[in-house]
Amino acid sequence: MAGVRNRPVPSRGLLTCFVRSQYNTLLMANVRLGSGESFESMLRRFGKQVEQDRILAEVRRRRFFEKPSALRKKKEAVKRRKSSR
């Protein structure tokens, strides 16, 4: 995927994930290895952090190009759903 860089670096005790959001801002998840902490628990914390920051949702959303007209139709459908409540 073009906008995603995953760099697991267990030797330094740091996991980082970078993704550009739709507003061209950088979404980032960092997790450092604590003293006496296993790599598996750090990896688990990293997964939770990525989920909280909604990085995977952004990657899935950007997996395929959507035409501007399709995006506009989606927005209008959301507006209609919200206004009908």
Residue, then its C-alpha position, 0 to 999 in steps of 0.5 A: m500500500a502506498g501511504v503505509r509504512n510499518r517499521p517493527v524494530p524489536s531490537r530498539g524496543l519501538l513499534t511505529c506505524f504511519v498513515r496519512s489521513q484523508y485530511n493529509t494529516l499524519l496518523m501515528a501509533n508509537v509503543r515503546l518496550g517497557s523494562g521487563e516487558s515481553f515483546e508479545s505484550m508490547l505487540r498487543r499494546f501496539g495493536k490496541q493503539v492502532e485500533q484506538d487511532r482508527i489507523l486500520a479503518e483509514v487504510r481500508r477506506r483508502r485501499f481503492f480509489e473512489k471517484p469524487s462523485a461517489l464520495r459526494k453521493k456517500k456524503e449526501a446519503v449520510k446527510r439524508r440518514k442523519s436528517s431523517r432521525 
